Amino acid sequence: MIKLFKETMVTGLGALLFTKEKVEDMVQELIEEGAVNREEAEQLVDEMINKAQQQRKEMKEKISLEVEKKLTKTGFAKKGELEALRRKVEQLELHIQALEEEIEAVNSNGEKSIEVIDNN
């Protein structure tokens, strides 16, 4: 049973599916059957939990990478790209506002009239 248990964990999918409680329950069964002693059981639980955590981490990384590839392929903008565009638009709006204020100041001083065309 220990061999089967370890082989299941090695496949990767087993480690992803087992919770700490499930691993502890299975190891407790092994203790009760006399297949392992308490020290071996604790070592086995720690080993399996570490393996599961590592495999979960690797799976998350693979999923994130794959999602990013698909989003890039479909042309979706990343959050950072959208934020950069928002900042650029804000800068342009401020620049336009400053230019409009400058034009108003020039027009109100009686100097040559400059007309602003609003395409909105």
Secondary structure as UniProt FT lines:
FT   HELIX           2..10
FT   HELIX           13..17
FT   HELIX           20..33
FT   HELIX           38..74
FT   HELIX           79..108
FT   TURN            109..110
//
